[in-house]
Amino acid sequence: MAKRKKNEERELMQLPPRVNAAVLGAFVLLALLGGLGILWQTWQVSRAQSVGPRLESLRQDLVTNIDAKVEAFRQRLQTLAVDAELVSDIQARDFEAATARVSQTWPELKDVGVFDPSLDAAFSSDLARVGFSKLALLTSVSHDGEARLDVVGRGDTLDLGMAVPIKDEAGDVAAVVYGAMTLADLIQPVSDASLPGGYLELRSGQRALIQRGDDSLRFATKSTDLTGIPLSLATAAPGYVATLPYSTGTQIAFGLGALFFAAVLGMKLRKVIAQLSGKSTVVEPTMADALRAEGIEPAPKAERAAGSKPVAPAAPPVARASVGVHVERSIFRAYDIRGVVGKTLNEDVARLIGQAIGTVMGERGLREIVVGRDGRLSGPEMANALIEGLRLAGRDVIDIGMAPTPVVYFAGYQLQAGSCVAVTGSHNPPDYNGFKIVLDGETLATEAIDDLYFRIADRLLDDNGNGGLQSMDVSADYVRRIADDVLLERKLKVVVDAGNGVAGGIAPQVLEAIGAEVVPLYCEVDGQFPNHHPDPSDPHNLTDLIQFVQQLGADIGLAFDGDGDRLGVVTRAGEIIFADRVLMLFARDVLSRAPGATIIYDVKCTGHLAGQILRNGGSPIMWKTGHSLIKAKMRETEAELAGEMSGHFFFRERWYGFDDGIYSAARLLEIIAADGREAEEIFEELPKGASTPELKVEMKEGAHYAYIEKFVAQAQFDGARISNIDGVRADWHDGWGLVRCSNTTPSLVLRFDADDEDALKRIQNVFREQMLAVDSTLVLPF
């Protein structure tokens, strides 16, 4: 037994000390990291658990506080509205005296005014100085007859505006009283609140008025709307993931135990290191001692050759660190790349996308590419990261800065690069961004977009390049190019609503250059889109534009989306002219100079459109929805014109064939000015039945594709001509219906168009029955 023990000790002592040190070091490091990790997570969980309820309580307290202030403000407004002397002044139509009385009664108010319900005085002033948000507030109260509070002003100069109607004995609005208070006075409690952690935000619409705390949590907020004023208060607690399914006390015990184990192993490691350095104070048995213990005398030590040195073991090669970046498959869509900044899209992802684009360019022998961005707050960081990736792949970049998407396309032609990327979230909410990509004149879509993802996923990316970078401004060239092509035969008064998108910086310049009188509405570029969503295909976003066109007696109103590649149109009569009817007018004009030309429209356009194209000598083609897909079809068929129901128009006759809302606006004004009639008369002669705008059914990510697959297989439409180009479109002799998958959001898109209301309802009923047969839980918007 004693001999076996000695053998075991000898085997242990024969373990190389360096290996022993490495093993001990690894265990010490693991135990130390494990213990610290458990304790850190326990602290994070405890902190998050305590911050959440405190934030919830803080939010409710602040909401109560502000609501009380707003209610006091509202009560004072109501008192003002029934002030006998003020009503007397208004009945006498002495608005100057009424204004003075309001100022005297309520001295804290500023910018006080009492207006006739026609608001002629307000609209005859310098509109930019008065402020469009104030005018929109006055107009709303004048029309609805209800008092309103809203945030007015621009930039950092924001006030709480109030407008209250004064009514006559018949209940009609006799005057509108306006005044404003400094917004800071109302929201001071939010600025002064003691924040326990997490994130706190006060919003007006989509504009953040106050942001406090951890900005990375702004996409995970829980909000509460304030009463009587379009403000909301949002909070978000720091997140946590509890990896150990135990109580806090047990986790602390685990953490401390791991640290104690690390300390014990550390002491042993210290001894081994001391032995290796020759400084050990503990006498360890040598090999000679072990041999003598066995009764064997060790051989004499060989003499070392003079001047020789011990050979140190070779150091292992150092591996290059590689940091993985997760890239979501879902952001690679049919027409472009688009995601939520801070969730599915960040600088690392943008850099990889730039590398992937640059790698494809290298394979195609392309060297130079233009990059521009829209007005979103995340635009600079996304564009810069994209540019870094492109240059890393060896591409030379021309950065044109902030510019509408069509100006980016134009720069690709003007600078003879042939390739470009527009960094834009289009009409999506402010926290979105993305990339529209053109390589050698081809707009990437479907498989080409997928190819970029797979290159990133497999890391098949060029990364040894050092591409060049230069900055240029092509906006003056763009304005000049359109002004050289279009000149109005008579001056038209136009209200332009850019929805605070990037088109606001250049669209008014273009239209003024061709001879129009332009009234800009929400043309200040603001990536938070504070006034309304920048999507002209949604009628709700055109309310202010209609009011201003009517109030100013303008000839027409034009609206652009967030990146300026789509156009919306309204008339002085308050009618929204859907894009398929605008396309009829464009088709008639183009065919007058290019008889027999091919004209493409998407599956959402009216059934009357094909007849109009044929009647004017053209060749109509219905095609899939999507700007990339339409442009590819135009190249294939050499079409002179194309359009989509969403407001994308593509001119190849006299232009470059890309979708350009600003150039399309110029061409529309050219047609109206040359006709000589009012815009309402021109559009009135175009066929118009009963129709709906685009209707959407929101679904979970991917569920809309599965639904359409079932719908195509099961739906039955007796007597209809079925098209499966994009979803299912059923055409009858008196109308049609469509259901398809959106390629930009997880939703179904529907539209109906018919000769009259009865036919429209009949077609909707057929679609309702067929859609619910596939999924009875759907909530349909018709």
C-alpha positions in Angstrom: 0.0 0.0 0.0 2.8 2.4 0.9 4.5 1.6 -2.4 1.3 2.3 -4.4 1.0 5.7 -2.6 4.5 6.5 -3.5 3.9 5.7 -7.1 0.9 7.9 -7.2 2.8 10.8 -5.7 5.6 10.2 -8.2 3.1 10.3 -11.1 1.6 13.6 -9.9 5.0 15.1 -9.5 5.8 14.1 -13.0 3.0 16.2 -14.4 4.7 19.2 -16.2 4.5 22.3 -13.9 3.6 24.6 -16.9 0.6 22.3 -17.8 -0.4 22.2 -14.2 -0.3 26.1 -14.0 -2.3 26.4 -17.2 -5.1 24.1 -16.0 -5.2 25.8 -12.6 -5.3 29.2 -14.3 -8.2 28.2 -16.5 -10.2 27.0 -13.5 -9.4 30.1 -11.5 -10.6 32.3 -14.4 -13.8 30.3 -15.0 -14.7 30.3 -11.3 -13.9 34.0 -11.0 -15.9 35.0 -14.1 -18.7 32.7 -13.1 -19.0 34.1 -9.6 -18.8 37.7 -10.7 -21.2 37.0 -13.5 -23.8 35.5 -11.2 -23.5 38.4 -8.7 -23.6 41.0 -11.5 -26.7 39.4 -13.0 -28.3 39.2 -9.6 -27.7 42.9 -9.0 -29.0 43.7 -12.5 -32.2 41.6 -11.9 -32.7 43.2 -8.5 -32.1 46.7 -9.9 -34.5 46.1 -12.9 -37.1 44.6 -10.6 -37.0 47.6 -8.4 -36.8 50.2 -11.1 -39.8 48.9 -13.0 -42.5 49.6 -10.3 -40.8 52.9 -9.4 -40.9 54.0 -13.0 -44.5 52.9 -13.3 -45.4 54.9 -10.2 -43.5 57.9 -11.5 -45.2 57.9 -14.9 -48.7 57.8 -13.3 -47.8 60.6 -10.9 -46.5 62.8 -13.7 -49.6 62.0 -15.9 -51.8 63.0 -13.0 -49.8 66.2 -12.4 -49.9 67.3 -16.0 -53.5 66.3 -16.5 -54.4 68.5 -13.6 -52.6 71.5 -15.2 -54.3 70.8 -18.5 -57.7 70.6 -16.9 -57.2 73.9 -15.1 -56.1 75.4 -18.4 -59.2 74.0 -20.1 -61.6 75.3 -17.3 -60.1 78.7 -17.8 -60.7 78.4 -21.5 -64.4 77.6 -21.0 -64.8 80.6 -18.7 -63.2 82.8 -21.3 -65.6 81.4 -24.0 -68.7 82.6 -22.1 -67.2 86.0 -21.0 -70.1 88.4 -21.7 -67.9 91.4 -22.6 -65.8 89.3 -25.0 -69.0 87.9 -26.6 -70.3 91.4 -27.0 -67.1 92.6 -28.8 -67.3 89.6 -31.1 -71.0 90.2 -31.9 -70.0 93.8 -32.8 -67.3 92.2 -35.0 -64.7 94.3 -33.1 -62.0 91.7 -33.1 -59.2 94.2 -32.1 -61.2 95.0 -28.9 -61.8 91.3 -28.3 -58.1 90.5 -28.7 -57.2 93.3 -26.2 -59.8 92.0 -23.7 -58.4 88.4 -23.9 -54.9 89.7 -23.3 -56.1 91.8 -20.3 -58.2 89.0 -18.8 -55.4 86.4 -19.2 -52.0 88.2 -19.2 -49.9 85.0 -19.2 -51.1 84.2 -22.7 -48.9 85.2 -25.6 -49.6 85.5 -29.3 -53.2 86.3 -28.5 -55.7 86.7 -31.4 -59.4 86.6 -32.1 -60.3 85.6 -35.6 -63.3 85.6 -37.8 -64.3 81.9 -38.5 -63.3 82.3 -42.1 -59.7 82.9 -40.8 -59.0 85.2 -43.8 -56.9 87.5 -41.6 -54.7 84.6 -40.4 -54.2 83.2 -43.9 -53.5 86.6 -45.5 -50.5 87.0 -43.2 -47.0 85.6 -43.8 -47.8 82.0 -43.3 -44.3 80.9 -42.4 -44.2 83.6 -39.7 -47.7 82.7 -38.3 -46.7 79.0 -38.3 -48.4 76.1 -40.0 -49.2 74.2 -36.9 -51.0 77.2 -35.5 -53.0 77.6 -38.7 -53.9 73.9 -38.7 -55.1 74.3 -35.1 -57.3 77.3 -35.9 -58.7 75.6 -39.0 -59.6 72.5 -37.1 -61.5 74.5 -34.4 -63.2 76.7 -37.0 -64.5 73.6 -38.8 -65.3 71.3 -35.8 -66.5 73.9 -33.3 -64.6 72.3 -30.5 -61.9 73.8 -28.3 -58.4 72.2 -28.8 -55.0 72.3 -27.2 -51.9 71.3 -29.2 -48.2 71.8 -29.4 -47.3 74.5 -31.9 -44.1 76.1 -33.2 -41.1 74.6 -34.8 -37.7 73.3 -33.7 -36.9 74.2 -30.1 -39.5 77.0 -30.1 -42.5 75.1 -28.9 -45.6 76.4 -27.2 -48.9 75.0 -25.9 -51.4 76.6 -28.3 -55.1 76.8 -27.5 -58.0 77.7 -29.7 -61.5 78.0 -28.5 -64.7 78.8 -30.5 -67.1 81.5 -29.5 -70.5 80.5 -30.7 -73.6 82.6 -31.5 -77.1 81.9 -30.3 -77.7 79.5 -33.2 -74.7 77.5 -32.1 -72.5 78.5 -35.1 -68.9 79.5 -34.7 -68.8 83.3 -34.5 -65.1 83.6 -33.8 -62.0 81.6 -32.8 -59.9 82.8 -29.9 -56.2 81.8 -29.9 -53.5 82.1 -27.4 -50.3 80.2 -26.3 -48.4 79.4 -23.2 -44.8 78.3 -22.9 -44.8 74.6 -23.1 -41.9 74.4 -20.6 -44.3 75.6 -17.9 -46.6 72.7 -18.4 -44.0 69.9 -18.7 -41.5 71.2 -16.1 -42.5 68.2 -13.8 -41.0 65.8 -16.3 -37.7 67.7 -16.4 -37.6 67.9 -12.6 -38.6 64.3 -11.8 -36.1 62.2 -10.0 -35.5 59.3 -12.4 -34.7 56.0 -10.6 -33.2 54.5 -13.7 -34.4 53.3 -17.1 -35.9 55.7 -19.6 -38.4 58.5 -19.5 -39.9 60.3 -22.5 -42.6 62.9 -23.3 -43.9 62.8 -26.8 -46.1 65.0 -29.0 -47.2 62.8 -31.9 -43.9 61.3 -33.2 -41.7 64.1 -31.8 -39.8 63.6 -28.5 -40.1 66.7 -26.4 -38.1 65.4 -23.4 -35.8 62.4 -23.3 -34.1 61.3 -20.1 -32.2 58.2 -19.0 -30.9 55.3 -21.0 -31.6 56.2 -24.7 -31.1 52.6 -25.8 -34.4 51.7 -24.2 -36.5 54.2 -26.2 -37.8 51.4 -28.5 -39.2 49.4 -25.6 -41.4 52.0 -23.8 -44.8 51.7 -22.3 -46.8 54.9 -22.7 -49.8 56.7 -21.2 -51.7 59.3 -23.2 -52.4 62.6 -21.4 -56.0 63.8 -21.2 -57.2 66.7 -23.4 -53.9 67.2 -25.1 -52.0 65.1 -27.8 -49.1 64.3 -25.5 -48.0 60.9 -24.2 -45.6 60.0 -21.4 -43.5 56.8 -21.8 -41.1 54.9 -19.6 -39.0 51.8 -20.0 -37.2 49.8 -17.3 -33.9 48.1 -18.0 -34.3 44.6 -19.2 -32.8 41.5 -17.6 -32.6 37.8 -18.2 -32.5 35.5 -15.2 -30.4 32.5 -16.3 -30.6 30.7 -12.9 -34.0 29.6 -11.8 -33.4 30.3 -8.1 -34.2 33.0 -5.5 -32.0 36.0 -5.1 -30.4 34.6 -1.9 -29.6 31.3 -3.6 -28.0 33.1 -6.5 -25.8 35.2 -4.2 -24.7 32.0 -2.4 -23.7 30.5 -5.7 -21.8 33.6 -6.7 -19.9 33.8 -3.4 -19.2 30.1 -3.5 -17.7 30.4 -6.9 -15.5 33.3 -5.8 -14.3 31.3 -2.7 -13.4 28.3 -5.0 -11.5 30.7 -7.2 -9.6 32.0 -4.2 -8.6 28.5 -3.1 -7.5 27.5 -6.6 -5.7 30.8 -6.8 -3.5 30.0 -3.8 -2.5 26.7 -5.4 -1.8 28.5 -8.7 0.4 30.9 -6.8 2.5 28.0 -5.4 3.0 26.5 -8.9 4.0 29.9 -10.4 6.4 30.4 -7.5 7.9 27.0 -8.3 8.3 27.8 -12.0 10.1 31.1 -11.1 12.4 29.4 -8.6 11.1 31.4 -5.7 9.1 28.8 -3.9 9.6 28.7 -0.2 8.1 25.2 0.0 10.6 22.4 -0.4 9.2 20.2 -3.2 10.7 16.7 -3.8 13.0 16.6 -6.8 13.4 13.7 -9.3 16.6 12.7 -7.6 14.9 12.6 -4.2 12.2 10.3 -5.7 14.8 8.0 -7.1 16.7 7.8 -3.9 13.5 7.0 -2.1 13.3 3.9 -4.4 16.9 2.9 -3.5 18.3 4.1 -6.8 21.3 6.5 -7.0 20.7 9.1 -9.7 23.2 9.4 -12.5 25.7 12.3 -12.3 24.4 15.5 -14.0 25.9 16.2 -17.4 28.0 19.3 -17.8 26.3 22.0 -19.9 28.4 23.1 -22.9 30.1 26.4 -22.2 28.2 29.4 -23.4 25.0 27.4 -24.1 21.6 28.7 -23.0 18.4 26.8 -22.0 15.9 26.7 -24.9 12.5 28.2 -24.0 9.4 26.5 -25.4 7.9 28.1 -28.5 4.9 30.4 -27.8 1.5 29.3 -29.3 0.3 31.4 -32.3 -2.1 34.2 -31.3 -5.6 33.7 -32.9 -7.3 36.8 -34.5 -10.3 37.8 -32.5 -13.6 37.7 -34.4 -16.7 39.4 -33.0 -20.0 38.0 -34.4 -22.7 40.5 -35.5 -26.2 39.1 -35.6 -28.1 40.1 -38.8 -31.9 39.6 -38.9 -33.1 37.8 -42.0 -36.4 39.7 -41.9 -34.9 43.1 -42.8 -34.0 41.8 -46.3 -37.3 42.5 -48.1 -38.6 42.2 -51.6 -37.7 45.7 -52.8 -35.1 46.9 -50.3 -33.6 46.5 -46.9 -35.5 48.0 -44.0 -35.4 47.6 -40.2 -35.9 49.2 -36.8 -32.8 51.1 -35.6 -31.6 49.7 -32.3 -33.5 46.5 -32.8 -32.9 44.9 -36.1 -30.6 47.5 -37.6 -27.5 49.2 -36.2 -24.1 50.5 -37.4 -22.5 47.0 -37.4 -25.3 45.6 -39.6 -25.1 48.6 -41.9 -21.3 48.1 -42.2 -21.8 44.5 -43.2 -24.5 45.5 -45.8 -22.0 48.0 -47.2 -19.4 45.2 -47.5 -21.9 42.9 -49.2 -22.9 45.5 -51.7 -19.2 46.3 -52.3 -18.4 42.6 -52.8 -21.1 42.2 -55.4 -19.8 45.4 -57.1 -16.3 43.9 -57.3 -17.6 40.8 -58.9 -19.4 42.9 -61.5 -16.3 45.0 -62.2 -17.9 48.2 -60.7 -15.8 50.7 -58.8 -17.8 53.8 -57.9 -21.0 54.3 -56.0 -23.1 57.2 -54.8 -24.6 57.3 -51.2 -27.2 59.7 -50.0 -29.6 59.7 -47.0 -33.0 61.0 -46.0 -33.7 63.3 -43.0 -34.1 60.6 -40.3 -32.2 61.1 -37.1 -30.4 57.8 -37.6 -29.4 58.7 -41.1 -25.8 60.0 -40.5 -24.7 57.0 -38.4 -26.3 54.5 -40.9 -24.8 56.2 -43.9 -21.4 56.5 -42.4 -21.3 52.8 -41.4 -22.5 51.8 -44.9 -19.8 53.9 -46.4 -17.2 52.2 -44.2 -18.3 48.8 -45.4 -18.3 49.9 -49.1 -14.8 51.2 -48.7 -13.6 48.2 -46.8 -14.7 46.1 -49.9 -12.6 48.4 -52.1 -15.3 50.7 -53.5 -14.9 54.4 -54.1 -17.8 56.3 -52.5 -19.3 59.7 -53.5 -21.3 61.0 -50.5 -24.0 63.5 -51.5 -25.2 63.9 -47.9 -28.9 64.5 -47.1 -31.0 64.2 -50.3 -34.3 62.7 -51.4 -34.1 59.2 -52.9 -34.8 60.4 -56.5 -31.9 62.8 -56.1 -29.7 59.9 -55.1 -30.8 58.1 -58.2 -30.2 61.2 -60.3 -26.7 61.5 -58.9 -25.9 58.0 -60.1 -26.6 59.2 -63.6 -25.3 62.7 -63.3 -21.9 61.6 -61.8 -21.7 58.6 -64.2 -21.3 56.2 -61.3 -24.2 54.0 -62.4 -24.6 52.7 -58.8 -26.1 54.2 -55.7 -27.6 53.5 -52.3 -30.3 55.7 -50.7 -30.2 55.3 -46.9 -33.9 55.8 -46.1 -36.8 54.4 -44.1 -39.2 55.8 -46.8 -42.7 56.4 -45.2 -42.1 54.2 -42.2 -42.1 55.5 -38.6 -39.1 57.6 -37.3 -37.3 54.6 -35.8 -37.0 52.8 -39.1 -34.2 53.1 -41.6 -33.0 51.1 -44.6 -31.3 50.9 -48.0 -32.5 51.2 -51.6 -29.8 49.8 -53.8 -29.0 50.3 -57.5 -26.0 48.6 -59.1 -25.1 49.4 -62.7 -28.6 50.8 -63.3 -30.4 47.8 -61.9 -32.5 48.3 -58.7 -31.9 45.2 -56.5 -34.9 43.2 -55.6 -36.0 39.7 -54.5 -33.2 37.2 -55.2 -30.5 40.0 -55.4 -31.5 41.3 -52.0 -31.5 37.7 -50.6 -28.0 37.2 -52.0 -26.7 40.1 -49.9 -28.1 38.4 -46.8 -26.5 35.1 -47.6 -23.2 36.7 -48.3 -23.3 38.3 -44.9 -24.5 35.1 -43.2 -21.6 33.1 -44.7 -19.1 36.0 -44.3 -18.3 35.9 -48.0 -17.2 39.5 -48.0 -14.3 41.5 -49.3 -12.5 43.2 -46.4 -9.0 44.2 -47.6 -9.9 47.2 -49.6 -9.3 50.9 -49.0 -11.8 52.6 -51.2 -11.8 56.4 -51.7 -14.3 58.9 -50.4 -15.4 62.3 -51.7 -18.4 64.6 -50.9 -20.5 66.3 -53.5 -23.7 68.3 -53.7 -25.9 67.7 -56.8 -29.0 69.5 -55.6 -28.4 72.5 -57.9 -27.8 70.2 -60.9 -31.1 68.4 -60.1 -33.1 71.6 -59.9 -31.5 72.9 -63.1 -32.1 69.6 -65.0 -35.9 69.7 -64.2 -36.2 73.4 -64.9 -34.6 72.8 -68.3 -37.2 70.1 -69.1 -40.4 71.7 -67.7 -41.7 75.2 -67.9 -45.3 76.1 -66.9 -47.3 78.1 -69.5 -49.1 79.9 -66.7 -48.4 80.4 -63.0 -50.1 78.0 -60.6 -50.5 78.4 -56.9 -49.4 75.2 -55.2 -49.4 74.1 -51.6 -46.6 71.6 -51.0 -46.8 69.3 -47.9 -43.5 67.4 -47.4 -44.6 65.9 -44.1 -41.3 67.1 -42.6 -39.6 64.6 -44.9 -36.4 65.2 -46.9 -38.3 66.4 -50.0 -39.1 69.6 -48.1 -35.6 70.9 -48.7 -35.7 70.8 -52.5 -39.2 70.2 -53.8 -40.3 73.9 -53.4 -37.1 75.0 -55.2 -37.9 72.7 -58.1 -41.5 73.9 -58.5 -40.6 77.5 -58.1 -37.9 77.1 -60.8 -40.5 75.8 -63.3 -42.7 78.8 -62.6 -45.1 77.9 -59.8 -46.0 79.9 -56.7 -45.3 77.6 -53.8 -46.7 77.7 -50.3 -44.6 75.2 -48.2 -46.4 73.2 -45.6 -44.3 71.1 -43.1 -41.3 71.5 -45.4 -38.8 71.8 -42.5 -36.9 68.5 -42.5 -37.5 66.8 -39.1 -36.7 63.1 -38.7 -39.3 62.8 -36.0 -42.2 63.8 -38.4 -43.9 65.9 -35.7 -47.0 66.9 -37.7 -48.2 63.8 -39.5 -46.9 60.5 -40.9 -45.1 61.2 -44.3 -47.3 58.8 -46.3 -49.5 60.5 -48.9 -51.3 57.2 -49.7 -53.1 57.4 -46.4 -56.0 59.9 -46.6 -55.6 60.9 -43.0 -52.2 62.4 -43.7 -53.7 64.8 -46.3 -56.2 66.5 -44.0 -54.1 69.6 -43.3 -53.1 69.9 -47.0 -56.8 69.9 -48.1 -57.6 72.6 -45.5 -54.7 74.8 -46.6 -55.5 74.4 -50.4 -59.1 75.4 -49.7 -58.3 78.2 -47.3 -55.6 79.8 -49.7 -57.6 79.1 -52.9 -54.6 77.3 -54.3 -54.8 75.6 -57.7 -53.7 72.2 -56.3 -52.1 70.5 -53.4 -49.1 68.2 -53.6 -47.8 65.8 -50.9 -44.6 63.8 -50.8 -43.6 60.8 -48.7 -40.6 60.6 -46.3 -37.9 60.2 -49.0 -39.6 62.0 -51.9 -40.1 59.2 -54.4 -44.0 59.2 -54.1 -46.6 61.9 -54.9 -50.0 62.6 -53.5 -52.5 65.0 -55.1 -55.5 66.9 -53.7 -57.8 69.5 -55.4 -59.3 72.7 -54.2 -62.6 70.9 -54.0 -61.1 68.7 -51.3 -60.9 65.6 -53.4 -58.0 63.2 -53.1 -56.9 62.1 -56.6 -55.7 58.5 -56.3 -52.5 57.7 -58.1 -54.2 55.5 -60.7 -56.2 58.4 -61.9 -53.2 60.7 -62.0 -51.5 57.9 -64.1 -54.3 58.2 -66.6 -53.4 61.9 -67.1 -49.7 61.1 -67.4 -50.5 58.3 -69.9 -52.5 60.6 -72.1 -49.8 63.2 -72.1 -46.9 60.7 -72.8 -48.8 58.9 -75.5 -49.5 62.2 -77.3 -45.7 62.3 -78.0 -44.9 58.6 -78.0 -47.9 56.8 -79.7 -48.0 53.0 -79.1 -45.7 53.2 -76.0 -45.9 50.5 -73.3 -47.3 51.8 -70.0 -47.1 49.6 -66.8 -49.3 49.8 -63.8 -49.5 47.7 -60.6 -52.2 45.2 -59.6 -53.8 47.8 -57.2 -54.7 50.2 -60.0 -58.3 50.8 -61.2 -59.7 48.6 -64.0 -60.5 51.8 -65.9 -56.8 52.5 -66.4 -56.1 49.9 -69.1 -59.1 51.2 -71.2 -57.7 54.8 -70.9 -54.3 53.7 -72.1 -55.7 51.7 -75.0 -58.1 54.6 -76.0 -55.0 56.9 -76.2 -53.1 54.4 -78.4 -50.9 52.8 -75.7 -50.1 49.2 -74.7 -51.1 48.5 -71.0 -49.3 45.9 -68.8 -50.4 45.1 -65.3 -47.5 44.0 -63.1 -46.5 43.2 -59.5 -46.4 46.0 -56.9 -43.0 47.2 -55.9 -40.7 50.0 -57.2 -37.9 47.6 -57.9 -40.1 45.1 -59.7 -41.8 47.8 -61.8 -38.4 49.3 -62.8 -37.2 45.8 -63.8 -40.3 45.3 -66.0 -39.8 48.7 -67.5 -36.3 47.7 -68.6 -37.5 44.5 -70.0 -40.4 46.0 -72.0 -38.8 49.4 -72.7 -41.9 51.1 -71.3 -42.0 54.9 -71.4 -44.1 55.3 -68.2 -45.2 53.3 -65.2 -47.1 54.0 -62.0 -48.2 52.4 -58.7 -51.3 53.0 -56.6 -48.9 54.0 -53.8 -47.9 57.1 -55.7 -44.7 56.0 -57.4 -44.4 57.3 -60.9 -41.7 56.3 -63.3 -41.0 58.5 -66.4 -38.6 57.2 -69.1 -39.9 59.7 -71.6 -37.8 62.8 -71.0 -36.4 61.4 -67.8 -34.4 58.5 -66.4 -37.0 55.8 -65.6 -36.7 55.9 -61.8 -39.5 56.7 -59.4 -39.4 60.4 -58.6 -42.2 62.2 -56.8 -40.7 65.6 -57.3 -40.2 65.3 -61.1 -43.7 63.8 -61.3 -45.1 66.8 -59.5 -43.4 69.1 -62.1 -44.9 67.0 -65.0 -48.4 67.2 -63.4 -48.2 71.0 -63.1 -47.0 71.2 -66.7 -50.1 69.3 -67.9 -52.5 71.4 -65.8 -50.9 74.7 -66.8 -51.0 73.8 -70.5 -54.7 72.7 -70.3 -56.0 76.1 -69.1 -58.8 74.6 -67.1 -59.0 74.2 -63.3 -57.5 71.0 -62.0 -60.9 69.8 -60.8 -62.3 70.0 -64.3 -59.4 68.1 -65.8 -59.7 65.2 -63.4 -63.5 65.2 -63.6 -63.4 64.0 -67.2 -61.3 61.0 -66.2 -63.4 57.9 -65.4 -64.1 57.5 -61.7 -66.3 54.9 -60.0 -66.5 53.8 -56.3 -63.3 52.7 -54.8 -61.4 52.3 -51.6 -57.9 53.4 -50.6 -55.4 50.7 -49.7 -56.8 48.7 -46.8 -54.5 46.7 -44.5 -54.9 43.7 -42.2 -52.1 43.5 -39.7 -50.7 40.0 -39.1 -47.7 38.4 -37.4 -44.4 38.3 -39.2 -44.6 35.7 -42.0 -48.2 34.8 -41.3 -49.4 36.9 -44.3 -47.4 34.8 -46.7 -48.9 31.6 -45.3 -52.4 33.0 -45.5 -52.1 34.1 -49.2 -50.8 30.6 -50.1 -54.0 29.1 -48.6 -56.2 31.8 -50.1 -54.9 31.2 -53.6 -55.6 27.5 -53.3 -59.1 27.8 -51.7 -60.8 31.0 -52.9 -63.5 30.7 -55.5 -64.8 33.7 -57.5 -67.5 32.7 -59.9 -67.7 34.7 -63.1 -64.5 36.6 -62.4 -61.2 36.8 -64.3 -58.5 35.8 -61.9 -54.9 37.2 -61.9 -52.2 35.7 -59.6 -49.5 38.1 -60.7 -49.3 39.4 -57.1 -51.7 37.9 -54.7 -55.3 37.4 -56.0 -57.1 39.9 -58.1 -60.6 39.1 -59.3 -62.1 41.2 -62.1 -65.8 41.3 -62.9 -67.4 43.3 -65.7 -68.3 46.1 -63.2 -65.3 46.1 -60.8 -62.6 44.1 -59.0 -61.1 43.2 -55.7 -57.5 42.4 -54.6 -55.8 40.8 -51.7 -52.0 40.5 -51.6 -49.1 40.4 -49.2 -47.3 43.6 -48.3 -43.6 43.2 -48.9 -42.7 46.0 -46.5 -44.8 45.2 -43.4 -46.4 41.9 -42.1 -49.9 42.6 -43.4 -52.4 41.8 -46.1 -53.2 44.7 -48.5 -56.6 45.0 -50.0 -58.3 47.3 -52.5 -61.7 47.4 -54.2 -62.8 49.4 -57.2 -66.2 49.3 -59.0 -68.5 51.3 -61.3 -70.8 52.2 -58.4 -71.4 51.7 -54.7 -73.7 48.7 -55.2 -71.1 46.8 -57.2 -68.4 47.8 -54.7 -70.4 46.3 -51.8 -71.2 43.1 -53.7 -67.5 42.6 -54.5 -66.5 43.3 -50.9 -69.0 40.8 -49.6 -67.6 38.1 -51.9 -64.1 38.8 -50.7 -65.2 38.9 -47.1 -66.8 35.5 -47.4 -63.8 33.9 -49.1 -61.2 35.5 -46.8 -63.1 34.4 -43.6 -63.4 30.9 -45.0 -59.6 30.7 -44.9 -59.3 32.3 -41.4 -62.5 33.1 -39.5 -60.5 35.1 -36.9 -59.5 37.9 -39.3 -60.7 41.4 -38.5 -61.4 42.9 -41.9 -61.4 46.7 -42.4 -64.4 46.7 -44.8 
